[in-house]
């Protein structure tokens, strides 16, 4: 049997008493204000109707407040809907006065006409103060309380992981946390107890229980939950302004490695609402194992993650190539620590140097090449278009040609959704790269493919590190446009797709990930501010700076003429290769190369000739 909640009864009783006093005070004050607070000069013909009708007015108004849920709303989270309920119910109370006072009137007028307006206004003020001050005071309390002293915790999930977490917290002599309640959507668990803590209901009870139990921290202890389900829960939890933590993954249950120390803060990735790409690890292992693998741009966000995952698939040698020594040194030291058995080689080289590329491929003869090196920063490349062409286009040309001439088995180009109908030189340069590998696939035995995906969370130059830095500095967080949207994926997802593409490759394909629904950058910024423990527009401001040169409001994943077909992985698709006049294409490349080498600042028209879908603003 569900225990009776006396705390809620006490609160509602106190509100009713307050409202009765407010109704009486509003009736009296409305008349007093009309007569400048001189009660003695108020004509009895006005006082008498109010005094006689007051008991009826109190009863009817309290009933109106009940109908409009002024006694059942969660005022700690009150918003526009609750404010509307207050205003409407108070106006209806004013109409009740208008009708009721006519019955008890003793003259031509029951009360002065200004009385009704003043009554409604004063009553709204009393209601607003009583309801919204609770939210204000509660927020102050949350900010001022020492969270290291008796931290009230809500656990979401009533499974084995929750049982382990709750047991550790309740039995520890050092924990400052106290489990107050458990939430689980399984109705069969409602009303039952885990380690003496009651399962109070499903996710619809999160806000109510966060308020009732004055929760400071929420622990999501459902490691098997899908990302879509997790997002739905987090959308509710973030409204509580509680600190939110979760377990990293299901593997912890399998390994028996569940503990409070393993809890992590909720990351922005958890709010994407899409499950990670499922990868056939055996197929990846089958073509990487015992092979010499080369990764260009190995020190970058994608390149370094490629190296991490390839290292776990036992290549005979991993060659890490980058022009920037500091970043590639970091991944080298990480792999030495985590994979001491790995045979690796770190090479500092520029992909622009054809002779250096040829020497490297002649010496090591890599069987598999992952080409991640590129200039990717859109606004910077708009200011230096020639550098985008030299590095992205002809750097790719040199690496691909060296791979083909040395007999590499597979070559995987890391491309971007910005290559579709490009509006910036970076995207256009990557589209030319895709054309290069498609033409090379027809000329050589090497299997050339491209992998195209959207923005990568946490990568160098992405919005997330920038937002985090701006939040840490107290804001403002800068967003280019309130309507701008992007497709997002995590770095491990992007790399998994690249590895899977290598397994599927037959040559000439452009692999495209089904990235789900696009994400509004503004919502991303707001959520990141909330997850950092602040309120958007209150604690941290958001400033709109305007679209940058070459920037779209939205990105596309596939060109219309490419078509689309599925692979064995339902989330990975293949775009049909385009028909390219190869002779004409190579002539255009030579013209483009000559123009870039003489530092031609008007290089965009030449790019436009190669990529007809490229559009740009004339300068």
Beta strands, then each sheet from edge to edge (+ up, - down):
strand 1: 151-156
strand 2: 177-183
strand 3: 193-194
strand 4: 197-201
strand 5: 217-220
strand 6: 243-246
strand 7: 264-265
strand 8: 292-296
strand 9: 317-322
strand 10: 344-348
strand 11: 368-371
strand 12: 410-416
strand 13: 447-453
strand 14: 455-457
strand 15: 477-479
strand 16: 485-486
strand 17: 488-490
strand 18: 510-513
strand 19: 519-520
strand 20: 542-544
strand 21: 565-566
strand 22: 572-575
sheet 1: 3+ 4- 2- 1- 5- 6- 7+
sheet 2: 10+ 9+ 8+ 11+ 12+ 13+ 18+ 22- 21+
sheet 3: 14+ 17+
sheet 4: 15+ 20+
sheet 5: 16+ 19-
end
